[in-house]
Amino acid sequence: MNVLITGTGSGIGKGCAEYFLKEGHRVFGFDRKESAIVDENYTHYCLDIREESAYPELPEIQVLINNAGVQNDNDIDVNLKGTISITEHYGIQPEIRSIVMIGSASGHTGSEFPEYVASKGGVLAYTKNVAMRIATYQATCNSLDFGGVMTELNRPVMEDETLWNEIMELTPLKRWMTVEEAAEWIYFMAVTNRFCTGQNILIDGLEAGNCNFVWPK
């Protein structure tokens, strides 16, 4: 299948692209960084997903993974508007088989920077909109809303012992997801899954569910 993955320069996007390549798919990657992947079935485009005029002409895409995202002043424009732009351009067409949005646990809990959580909350709603529209093609659309993932972006807390211990106190599984585990989830929802659609799936090691039930003893 022809697979388009945004944000393949590092982290989840890079790991996801490598996983799809290993499984024999043809992968197109979009990122502002140069490619870190060398494979005859991988084609890389250096571009900003906000700039629709820079989108290349591609073969019909069967699988679209919206992974590109930032945590800065451009959260709404990149994480939400960029995701919408890519999806409308490449995903809403008869050959599409599945679309996976990489959301965030923050879209459920509101626990992060204001514009970031707003952008990811918008992705959750947009997921349901897209799922309804591509159902006519027998295609699925879901968001995978990860909590902590062991990526370069999260080094500021991963390498701070005090902050890391505080995070682990909130995480019942006492660890974060690896990039490889994230890629496995994405592949399952994009390729193996054929019936679950329109869902926002929270995958955070139960961090968001860590609360105490108070009741008289």
Secondary structure, DSSP 8 states (H G I E B T S, - for coil): -EEEEE--SSHHHHHHHHHHHHTT-EEEEEESS------TTEEEEE--TT-GGG----S--SEEEE----SSTTHIIIIIIIHHHHIIIIISSTT--EEEEE--THHHH--S-HHHHHHHHHHHHHHHHHHHHHGGGT-EEEEEEE--B-SGGGHHHHT-HHHHHHHHHH-TTSS-B-HHHHHHHHHIIIII-SS--S-EEEESTTSTT--------
